[in-house]
Amino acid sequence: MNPAILKAIAIDDEPPALRVITHFCGQVEFLHLQKTFSRTDEALDYLSIHSVDLLFLDINMPSMSGIEFYKAIPQEAMVIFTTAYAEYAVEGFNLSAIDYLLKPFTFERFLQAVQKAKDYQAFLQRTEAPESPRCLFIKADYSVYKIAFDDILFIEGLDDYLKIHIEGSKPVVARMTMKNMVEKLPAQDFVRVHRSFIVPFRRIENVRNKLITLAGEEIPIGHSFEKEFFKLFKG
């Protein structure tokens, strides 16, 4: 399939809502709605075998909420939450959703949401290309942030979130694992020194008593990361 086409599925316990999404998807050239589900268990089984780029996900469902479902899926995928209850918007925001559609929504509002997903997919493909610039594209707060590697002071892990500290700017908080972040960073420039910290080599001012000083902060070196850190730092 054309990589510019977004593969999508929709999960909602109300058949009329699924019919609306199916109809709207059929009018967007860059969307391919692979399947719809009214049951979360069947959708989870499908995702364990098939990869998708985008989920249309109702939040208020009987057996498992859309929030719980999104946390349980076995792959990374963009999500657009759909719900009739505006109070769930904050939860969608906290999960770094692409967008949040309040039912009933128009085709114009739907198109605005899926265009955000298309733009974010394009950012991801650019960062994965060999000629990509020295920067990250991070999804957070219903936006995509472009962060230059050279501007990163350090990265801090906070449970299911990462806090990216940036020179001359406020931190960006995103839902991502430390493992995923390490994979996105150039290994020659960044090192994980603790279960909760990643630092850039160029920012290290000194190391003393298993504490790294950089950007006015003291970052601890975890025991399990100590040997590899000093090997790289001295080498």
C-alpha positions, 0 to 999 in steps of 0.5 A, a space after each residue: 500500500 502507498 505509504 502516504 495512505 493512513 491505515 485506520 480502524 474504528 472502535 465504537 459500541 454504537 453502530 450509527 457512530 461507526 457508519 458515520 466514520 466509515 462514510 467520512 473515511 470514504 471521502 478522504 483519499 489518504 485514508 483506508 479504513 481497514 475494519 470497524 469494531 463494536 467490541 474492544 476484545 475483537 479490536 485487540 485481537 486484530 491489532 495483535 496481528 495487523 498494524 495500523 497507523 490511526 485509531 478512531 476510538 470512542 472513549 465511553 464504552 461498556 467493557 473497556 474505556 477507550 482510554 484503557 484500550 489505548 493503553 493496552 494496544 500492542 503497538 504504537 499508533 496515532 489516535 483520534 478520540 471520539 465521544 459525546 462527553 466533553 469532560 473526557 477531553 483532558 484525558 485524551 490530551 494527557 495521552 497525546 492524542 492527535 485530536 478529540 472529536 465531540 459527537 456529533 461532528 461534521 465532515 469538516 471537523 473530521 477532515 481537520 482531525 485526520 489532516 493532523 494525523 497525515 501531517 504527523 505521519 509525514 513528520 515521522 517519515 522525514 525523521 526516519 529518512 537518512 537525510 533528515 535534519 538533526 532534530 526530533 518531532 514529538 507529539 504532545 499537547 495536540 501538537 507536533 514539536 520540532 526539537 533540535 538535538 543540540 537544544 536538548 539539555 536532558 530528558 527526564 522520565 516521569 512514569 508513562 511520560 517523558 519531560 524533554 528539557 530544552 535550552 531557552 524554552 519550556 520543557 515538552 512533556 510527551 507520552 513515550 517510554 525511555 526505550 522509544 526515546 533512546 531509539 530516536 536519539 543519535 547514540 554517539 550524542 546521547 547516553 542513558 545514565 539512569 532509569 529516569 535520565 538521558 543526557 547529551 555528552 556535549 552538555 556534561 560539565 563534570 562528573 563527581 561521586 556518580 553525579 553529572 553536572 549539566 545545565 545547572 542540574 545534578 543528574 544521578 548515574 544509576 548503578 546498572 548504567 554506570 559501567 557503560 556510561 564511564 566506558 563511553 565517557 572516557 572513550 
